[in-house]
């Protein structure tokens, strides 16, 4: 797996906006556009932009499909494993306390 840093936050913030940054990358939108879209969806659903329900619905609106990794060994399947197993496509991963994008194995 290769890692590529991606931080479109206009102020360079690295805390509290990982959902916005991940969606920005996944949808090829600016940080501002991703934040505005999430905020509009949050308003529609009466929830916070970073809630799983909101960003999940926002991604579904953009053609993403939700899937869950089986729980046989939740700590032994890593992001690196996922990236290696998915060398093509764009995926938004929800980890404990973090959200990130894997695109074409990176």
C-alpha positions, 0 to 999 in steps of 0.5 A, spaced: 500 500 500 502 506 498 500 512 502 498 519 500 497 525 505 491 529 502 489 535 506 484 540 502 482 544 509 483 551 507 487 552 514 491 546 514 487 543 520 488 536 521 483 535 527 475 534 527 474 534 519 476 528 517 469 526 514 470 532 510 477 531 508 475 524 506 469 526 502 473 531 498 477 526 496 472 521 494 468 526 490 473 530 487 470 536 491 474 542 494 473 542 502 468 548 502 464 544 497 464 537 501 463 541 507 457 545 504 454 538 501 455 535 508 452 541 512 446 541 507 444 534 508 445 534 516 440 540 516 435 535 512 436 530 517 437 534 523 443 531 525 451 533 525 455 533 519 460 528 521 454 523 524 455 516 520 447 517 518 449 524 515 455 522 511 453 515 509 446 518 506 451 524 503 455 518 499 449 514 497 446 520 494 453 520 490 452 513 488 456 510 493 454 503 496 455 501 504 458 494 505 461 492 512 467 488 513 466 481 517 467 481 524 471 475 524 477 479 526 476 486 526 483 488 529 487 484 524 484 486 517 488 493 516 487 499 512 493 496 508 490 490 507 484 493 504 488 497 500 491 491 497 485 488 496 482 493 492 487 496 487 481 499 483 476 504 485 474 509 491 472 507 498 471 511 504 473 507 510 470 508 517 475 506 522 474 507 530 474 515 531 477 516 523 474 517 516 479 516 510 479 515 503 482 509 499 483 510 491 486 505 487 490 502 492 492 508 495 
